């Protein structure tokens, strides 16, 4: 029994083995989300998993508003995409509020 020679990436209901109490347990990477992995899944299948890696954050953009409330954004790139059930990528974009303070703001009405 167990996952030996049955590891599958993604969701694949054909990758199962008889588990404890004759219930099916799964050897696909989706089993980590559903919590029904075979007991030896991590030892046998996870060795091929590659988690996502991302680069550094880029600079913040200019405020979207010259005068008053606006927003800024920044992003980063994926350097290594996840494979074989590895950790998914974290957020690649961030946004935050800002206040535009262009020199002409004080004179505008």
TORKOL-4160 file (C-alpha; in steps of 0.2 Angstrom, whole numbers, padded with zeros to 4 digits, m for minus):
109
<pt num="1" X="0000" Y="0000" Z="0000"/>
<pt num="2" X="0005" Y="0018" Z="0002"/>
<pt num="3" X="0011" Y="0030" Z="m0012"/>
<pt num="4" X="0026" Y="0022" Z="m0018"/>
<pt num="5" X="0027" Y="0024" Z="m0037"/>
<pt num="6" X="0010" Y="0033" Z="m0037"/>
<pt num="7" X="0014" Y="0051" Z="m0034"/>
<pt num="8" X="0004" Y="0063" Z="m0045"/>
<pt num="9" X="0004" Y="0082" Z="m0047"/>
<pt num="10" X="m0012" Y="0092" Z="m0046"/>
<pt num="11" X="m0029" Y="0084" Z="m0043"/>
<pt num="12" X="m0029" Y="0066" Z="m0049"/>
<pt num="13" X="m0042" Y="0054" Z="m0041"/>
<pt num="14" X="m0033" Y="0039" Z="m0049"/>
<pt num="15" X="m0019" Y="0041" Z="m0037"/>
<pt num="16" X="m0025" Y="0032" Z="m0022"/>
<pt num="17" X="m0021" Y="0018" Z="m0011"/>
<pt num="18" X="m0030" Y="0008" Z="0002"/>
<pt num="19" X="m0027" Y="0017" Z="0019"/>
<pt num="20" X="m0031" Y="0013" Z="0037"/>
<pt num="21" X="m0048" Y="0006" Z="0040"/>
<pt num="22" X="m0050" Y="0002" Z="0021"/>
<pt num="23" X="m0053" Y="0020" Z="0017"/>
<pt num="24" X="m0045" Y="0027" Z="0002"/>
<pt num="25" X="m0030" Y="0039" Z="0004"/>
<pt num="26" X="m0023" Y="0049" Z="m0010"/>
<pt num="27" X="m0006" Y="0052" Z="m0017"/>
<pt num="28" X="m0009" Y="0067" Z="m0028"/>
<pt num="29" X="m0003" Y="0084" Z="m0022"/>
<pt num="30" X="m0021" Y="0090" Z="m0020"/>
<pt num="31" X="m0023" Y="0079" Z="m0005"/>
<pt num="32" X="m0013" Y="0092" Z="0005"/>
<pt num="33" X="m0028" Y="0103" Z="0003"/>
<pt num="34" X="m0041" Y="0090" Z="0007"/>
<pt num="35" X="m0032" Y="0082" Z="0021"/>
<pt num="36" X="m0034" Y="0064" Z="0014"/>
<pt num="37" X="m0015" Y="0060" Z="0010"/>
<pt num="38" X="m0009" Y="0043" Z="0013"/>
<pt num="39" X="0003" Y="0041" Z="0028"/>
<pt num="40" X="0019" Y="0040" Z="0017"/>
<pt num="41" X="0014" Y="0054" Z="0005"/>
<pt num="42" X="0026" Y="0067" Z="0012"/>
<pt num="43" X="0041" Y="0055" Z="0013"/>
<pt num="44" X="0038" Y="0048" Z="m0004"/>
<pt num="45" X="0030" Y="0062" Z="m0015"/>
<pt num="46" X="0035" Y="0078" Z="m0008"/>
<pt num="47" X="0054" Y="0076" Z="m0013"/>
<pt num="48" X="0049" Y="0082" Z="m0030"/>
<pt num="49" X="0039" Y="0097" Z="m0024"/>
<pt num="50" X="0046" Y="0114" Z="m0029"/>
<pt num="51" X="0039" Y="0129" Z="m0019"/>
<pt num="52" X="0037" Y="0146" Z="m0027"/>
<pt num="53" X="0051" Y="0159" Z="m0026"/>
<pt num="54" X="0049" Y="0177" Z="m0029"/>
<pt num="55" X="0061" Y="0192" Z="m0032"/>
<pt num="56" X="0062" Y="0208" Z="m0022"/>
<pt num="57" X="0048" Y="0221" Z="m0022"/>
<pt num="58" X="0050" Y="0234" Z="m0035"/>
<pt num="59" X="0049" Y="0253" Z="m0031"/>
<pt num="60" X="0032" Y="0261" Z="m0026"/>
<pt num="61" X="0024" Y="0270" Z="m0041"/>
<pt num="62" X="0019" Y="0289" Z="m0040"/>
<pt num="63" X="0003" Y="0293" Z="m0031"/>
<pt num="64" X="m0011" Y="0292" Z="m0043"/>
<pt num="65" X="m0018" Y="0308" Z="m0037"/>
<pt num="66" X="m0008" Y="0325" Z="m0039"/>
<pt num="67" X="m0019" Y="0333" Z="m0025"/>
<pt num="68" X="m0028" Y="0323" Z="m0012"/>
<pt num="69" X="m0031" Y="0305" Z="m0009"/>
<pt num="70" X="m0024" Y="0292" Z="m0021"/>
<pt num="71" X="m0015" Y="0276" Z="m0021"/>
<pt num="72" X="0003" Y="0269" Z="m0025"/>
<pt num="73" X="0007" Y="0251" Z="m0031"/>
<pt num="74" X="0022" Y="0240" Z="m0032"/>
<pt num="75" X="0025" Y="0222" Z="m0039"/>
<pt num="76" X="0037" Y="0208" Z="m0039"/>
<pt num="77" X="0041" Y="0194" Z="m0051"/>
<pt num="78" X="0040" Y="0175" Z="m0049"/>
<pt num="79" X="0058" Y="0168" Z="m0051"/>
<pt num="80" X="0053" Y="0150" Z="m0048"/>
<pt num="81" X="0036" Y="0144" Z="m0052"/>
<pt num="82" X="0028" Y="0131" Z="m0040"/>
<pt num="83" X="0029" Y="0113" Z="m0046"/>
<pt num="84" X="0023" Y="0096" Z="m0041"/>
<pt num="85" X="0012" Y="0103" Z="m0026"/>
<pt num="86" X="0025" Y="0115" Z="m0019"/>
<pt num="87" X="0020" Y="0130" Z="m0010"/>
<pt num="88" X="0010" Y="0142" Z="m0020"/>
<pt num="89" X="0016" Y="0160" Z="m0024"/>
<pt num="90" X="0013" Y="0174" Z="m0012"/>
<pt num="91" X="0005" Y="0190" Z="m0017"/>
<pt num="92" X="0014" Y="0198" Z="m0032"/>
<pt num="93" X="0006" Y="0216" Z="m0031"/>
<pt num="94" X="0004" Y="0228" Z="m0016"/>
<pt num="95" X="m0006" Y="0244" Z="m0015"/>
<pt num="96" X="m0007" Y="0257" Z="m0002"/>
<pt num="97" X="m0015" Y="0274" Z="0000"/>
<pt num="98" X="m0006" Y="0291" Z="m0002"/>
<pt num="99" X="m0009" Y="0309" Z="m0002"/>
<pt num="100" X="m0004" Y="0319" Z="m0018"/>
<pt num="101" X="0005" Y="0335" Z="m0013"/>
<pt num="102" X="0009" Y="0343" Z="m0029"/>
<pt num="103" X="0015" Y="0361" Z="m0027"/>
<pt num="104" X="0000" Y="0368" Z="m0036"/>
<pt num="105" X="m0012" Y="0359" Z="m0024"/>
<pt num="106" X="m0012" Y="0374" Z="m0012"/>
<pt num="107" X="m0018" Y="0386" Z="m0025"/>
<pt num="108" X="m0031" Y="0375" Z="m0033"/>
<pt num="109" X="m0049" Y="0377" Z="m0027"/>
